Amino acid sequence: MAKTHVSTRINGQDAEFLCSPEQSLLEVLRDTLQLTGTKEGCSTGDCGACSVLVDGTLVCSCLMFAAEAEGHEVTTIEGIASGSDLHPLQQKFLDHAALQCGVCTPGFIVASKALLDEDPDPSEESIRYWLAGNLCRCTGYDKVVRAVQDAAAELRS
């Protein structure tokens, strides 16, 4: 089967790769581009572990064909930080111990960034609603919500 050539931007840098038509963006990110921060949880779009931003919109990368990234800007968990400086969301997840095994954490952080980009002062209800597509088997959600609230406050100040 012929491979498709894709030109895109990933985490602010131009990127090119070859992929099969049926390959997911998740597969290419992890296996071809070695961006392993994005996790595979369910491969059905139900858990949110593979969340990335495509042109600023939250997407489950397991449900998107890699070829669809042509001409688009993809942001993964690796692109959230600024060099070695953690994004406030990343730091607040650490500060609030809003993680345990870490499989869901990148998806939660990417989804939270999408929320805060849209609404810099979300209510607790809004945070819980927005993150409903992200599942965690280890920690529960209260620490995650507190981390997002704290990051939102810091980003507003």
Disulfide bonds with the S-S distance in Angstrom:
none
